[in-house]
Each structure stands twice: as structure tokens, then as C-alpha cells.
């Protein structure tokens, strides 16, 4: 068979016959071909490699601080040890399921669609946790976050490795892994910051926690006398009760009308819009 009659695949194999193979794996090494400027890339690429796992590690680390401050927000009583464990472990269970399915999904539909699916699940889980008022809803939100964690943790390093220049792959994947601990540090820092903040005294009064509202008022008005603090709490209690009465005695349509057509409410709305 002449060279002109060779199959295109045979011609490509002949062209690559002189290239070196990886002695350990016995496979063709991409390091045998060095492209011009291979060691240079933009700062944007480095930031992407770093940010892909920040959300994963943040979600796994933030719950440790959140459990301390939840208190009785998810029910009439504080969380039990079992509920704490379920909320925490739901993310790990979701990550296990997400990790097991990530490879199959990425081989079937590609790396980017799987990461896009993980982003959507992250968003849904975050919204679910933000609006939930029950322990079961919180567990469900944490489970969704875990699925997204598993998908992203498996596919993001693989995607970075396949898109990185040959000589920068190790550094980019390493940066990606280091960013995991960076996200956890940020989560712990935010948790520590929230530990030093207080709930609104108005919400405390609304939920019947008068003593907690009084304690917060003492911190807000550090130089006020006990009598002034008591008076502040009593005035706030009356204002909250009036707001509850308005809500109970009017329809949503009436309240919406008052926002736009009562002058004082319309001025407040315009100021908020600005």
C-alpha cells in the first residue's frame, strides 16, 4: 500500500510514532508537544479555578455556625441532638448520591451541563433553607445542597484539569483544592460574626419573647435607665400588636391599595425605591 492509499488514521499514527510515551502509564504524553505561551494564562482563569469550590466548602462549613444560632426558629422548641445530626448529615448523604452520579452524567451530557445542573440545585437548596420554617424543610434544603456539592466536587477538578494548559494543570487543580479550606474559613468567619448579632426586638416581641426583647433593647440603648428600657418595650409591644391587628382585619388587596394610595405610605415606598 502506498502512502497515498493509507487510511487517515494510519497516517496520523505514523506522524505520532516518534513521540514519547509516558513510561509509567504507557500512554501518549501531552508533554511531548509544548505550545508557545503554554505557561501563561489570564488572572480570570486562575480566579475561576479558585472559585469553583468556594461554594461547595462554604455550604459544608457554614452549618456549624448556623446550628448555634438557629435556636427555636424552626419550631416551638430548640433543636434536639438528633435534629442537629440530621441537618448536618443530610448534606453528606446528598453529596454521596451526587458524587456517585456525577461521572455517569458528565460522560453522557458533558462537563458543563453537569456543573450547570449543580448551580441550579445550589440555588434551589439555598432558597429552600432561607425560607424554611420547619426542621424537615431545612433537612431537605441541606440534602439538595449536598447533591450539588457531590456533583461539583467531582466534576469541577476534572473540568479544570481538562481545560488547563498542560504545564499549569497541577497548579490549577491544587489551587482548586486549597480553595476548599478557604471557603470553610470564610464560612466559619461569617458564623462567628452572626454569633455576635441579635435578632430584631420587634420579632422577639411578635413571638412573645418579651424578656429577650428587653435584653436586646438594653444593648441598643446602653445608657438608658431600666425604666426607659421598660417603656421602650411597652411602646414596641403596642406597635407590634397594632400591626398584627391591621393584618388580621384587612385583606391583602386593601393593604396593597394603602401602600400605593395612602400619601404617607407612598412617600415611604418612593424613598425605599431610591
C-alpha positions in Angstrom: 0.0 0.0 0.0 1.4 3.4 -1.0 1.4 6.4 1.3 -1.4 8.0 -0.7 -3.6 4.9 -0.2 -3.1 4.8 3.6 -6.2 5.3 5.8 -6.2 8.8 7.5 -5.9 7.2 11.0 -2.8 5.2 9.8 -1.2 8.4 8.6 -1.9 10.1 12.0 -0.3 7.2 13.8 2.7 7.3 11.6 3.1 11.0 12.3 3.0 10.4 16.1 5.1 7.3 16.0 8.2 9.2 17.0 6.7 11.0 20.0 7.5 9.8 23.5 5.1 7.9 25.7 4.6 8.1 29.4 6.8 5.4 30.8 4.6 4.8 33.8 1.2 4.6 32.0 2.4 3.6 28.6 0.2 6.2 27.1 0.9 9.1 24.8 2.1 12.1 27.0 0.8 15.5 26.1 4.0 17.0 27.5 5.8 15.8 24.3 4.2 18.8 22.5 4.9 22.2 24.0 2.8 25.1 22.7 4.0 28.6 22.6 3.0 30.6 25.7 1.7 27.4 27.4 2.8 28.6 30.9 0.9 31.9 30.5 -2.8 32.5 31.2 -5.0 35.3 32.4 -5.9 36.1 36.1 -9.5 35.4 35.2 -8.7 31.7 34.6 -7.0 31.5 38.0 -10.0 33.1 39.7 -12.3 30.6 38.0 -10.2 27.7 39.2 -10.2 29.1 42.7 -14.0 29.9 42.9 -15.4 26.7 41.6 -15.1 25.0 45.1 -15.7 28.1 47.3 -19.4 27.5 47.3 -19.0 23.8 48.0 -16.8 24.2 51.0 -18.8 27.2 52.2 -22.0 25.2 52.3 -20.4 22.3 54.2 -18.8 24.7 56.7 -21.5 27.2 57.3 -23.9 24.8 59.0 -21.6 24.6 62.1 -22.2 28.2 62.9 -25.8 28.2 61.8 -26.8 25.4 64.2 -25.6 27.5 67.1 -27.9 30.5 66.2 -31.0 28.7 64.9 -32.4 28.2 68.4 -36.2 27.8 68.2 -36.5 29.4 64.7 -37.5 26.0 63.2 -40.2 25.2 65.7 -41.5 25.9 69.2 -38.5 24.3 70.8 -34.8 24.3 70.4 -33.2 21.7 68.1 -32.6 18.3 69.7 -29.3 16.4 69.2 -31.0 14.1 66.6 -32.3 17.1 64.6 -28.8 18.7 64.7 -27.3 15.4 63.4 -29.9 15.0 60.6 -29.5 18.6 59.4 -25.7 18.2 59.3 -25.6 14.7 57.8 -28.2 15.4 55.1 -25.6 17.3 53.2 -23.2 14.3 53.4 -25.8 11.9 52.1 -26.7 14.2 49.3 -23.0 14.6 48.4 -22.7 10.8 48.3 -25.5 10.5 45.8 -24.3 13.4 43.8 -20.8 12.1 43.6 -21.9 8.6 42.5 -24.0 10.0 39.6 -21.6 12.8 38.6 -19.3 10.7 36.4 -22.1 8.9 34.6 -23.9 12.2 33.9 -20.8 14.0 32.7 -19.9 11.2 30.3 -23.4 11.3 28.9 -24.1 15.0 28.6 -20.7 16.7 29.2 -19.0 18.6 32.0 -20.6 22.0 31.6 -24.2 20.8 31.8 -23.5 18.9 35.0 -21.9 22.0 36.5 -24.9 24.0 35.4 -27.3 21.5 37.0 -25.2 21.7 40.2 -25.6 25.5 40.1 -29.4 25.3 39.8 -29.5 22.8 42.7 -27.3 25.0 44.8 -29.7 27.9 44.2 -32.8 25.9 45.0 -31.2 24.5 48.2 -30.1 27.9 49.3 -33.6 29.4 48.7 -35.2 26.5 50.4 -33.0 26.9 53.5 -33.6 30.7 53.6 -37.4 30.5 53.6 -37.9 27.3 55.6 -39.7 27.3 59.0 -39.6 23.6 59.9 -36.8 21.1 60.6 -37.9 18.8 57.8 -37.7 21.7 55.3 -34.2 22.5 56.5 -33.1 18.9 56.1 -34.5 18.9 52.6 -32.6 22.1 51.7 -29.4 20.7 53.2 -29.9 17.5 51.2 -30.2 19.5 47.9 -27.1 21.4 48.8 -25.3 18.0 49.3 -26.3 16.7 45.9 -24.9 19.9 44.3 -21.8 19.5 46.4 -21.2 16.0 45.2 -21.7 16.9 41.5 -19.5 20.0 41.7 -16.8 18.4 43.8 -16.4 15.5 41.3 -16.7 17.4 38.1 -15.0 20.8 38.8 -11.5 19.4 39.3 -11.9 17.2 36.3 -13.2 20.1 34.1 -10.3 22.3 35.3 -7.7 19.6 34.5 -9.1 19.1 31.0 -9.3 22.8 30.2 -6.0 23.9 31.7 -2.7 24.2 29.7 -0.6 21.1 30.2 2.1 22.8 32.3 -0.4 24.5 34.5 -2.8 21.7 35.3 -1.2 20.7 38.6 -1.1 24.2 39.9 -4.7 24.9 38.9 -6.1 21.8 40.4 -4.0 22.3 43.6 -5.4 25.9 43.9 -8.9 24.5 43.4 -8.4 22.0 46.3 -6.8 24.7 48.5 -9.9 26.9 47.9 -12.0 24.2 49.7 -10.4 25.1 53.0 -10.6 28.8 52.1 -14.4 28.5 51.7 -14.7 26.8 55.1 -12.6 29.5 56.8 -15.0 32.1 55.3 -18.0 30.1 56.5 -16.6 29.9 60.0 -15.9 33.6 60.0 -19.4 34.5 58.9 -20.8 32.1 61.5 -18.7 33.8 64.2 -20.0 37.2 63.1 -23.6 36.1 63.3 -23.0 34.7 66.8 -22.4 38.3 67.9 -25.5 39.7 66.3 -29.0 39.7 67.8 -32.5 39.2 66.4 -34.7 42.2 65.9 -36.5 43.1 69.2 -39.7 43.6 67.1 -39.5 39.9 66.1 -38.9 38.9 69.7 -42.0 40.8 70.8 -44.0 39.4 68.0 -43.1 35.8 69.0 -43.9 36.5 72.7 -40.3 36.7 73.9 -40.6 39.9 76.0 -37.5 39.2 78.1 -35.3 38.6 75.1 -36.6 41.8 73.5 -35.8 43.7 76.7 -32.3 42.2 76.8 -31.7 43.3 73.2 -33.1 46.8 74.0 -30.5 47.1 76.8 -27.7 46.5 74.3 -29.2 49.0 71.8 -29.7 51.7 74.5 -26.7 51.0 76.6 -27.0 54.3 78.6 -30.8 54.1 79.2 -32.3 53.5 82.7 -34.2 50.3 83.4 -37.5 52.4 83.4 -36.7 53.8 80.0 -36.0 50.3 78.7 -39.3 49.0 80.0 -41.1 51.9 78.4 -39.4 51.2 75.1 -40.5 47.6 75.2 -44.1 48.5 76.1 -44.3 51.0 73.2 -42.8 48.4 70.8 -45.3 45.8 72.1 -48.3 48.2 71.4 -46.9 48.9 67.9 -46.5 45.3 67.1 -50.0 44.5 68.3 -51.4 47.3 66.1 -49.6 45.8 63.1 -51.0 42.4 63.9 -54.5 43.8 64.2 -54.2 45.5 60.8 -53.1 42.3 59.2 -55.9 40.4 60.8 -58.7 42.9 60.0 -57.8 43.8 56.4 -57.4 41.9 53.1 -54.2 41.7 51.1 -55.9 43.8 48.4 -56.7 46.6 51.0 -53.1 46.6 52.3 -51.7 46.7 48.8 -54.0 49.7 48.0 -52.9 51.5 51.1 -49.2 51.2 50.1 -49.7 53.0 46.8 -52.6 55.4 47.5 -52.1 56.5 51.1 -49.8 59.5 50.9 -47.5 58.7 53.9 -47.1 55.1 52.7 -46.4 56.2 49.1 -43.7 58.6 50.3 -42.1 55.8 52.3 -42.3 53.5 49.2 -40.7 56.1 47.0 -37.8 56.6 49.5 -37.2 52.8 49.6 -37.2 52.7 45.8 -34.5 55.3 45.7 
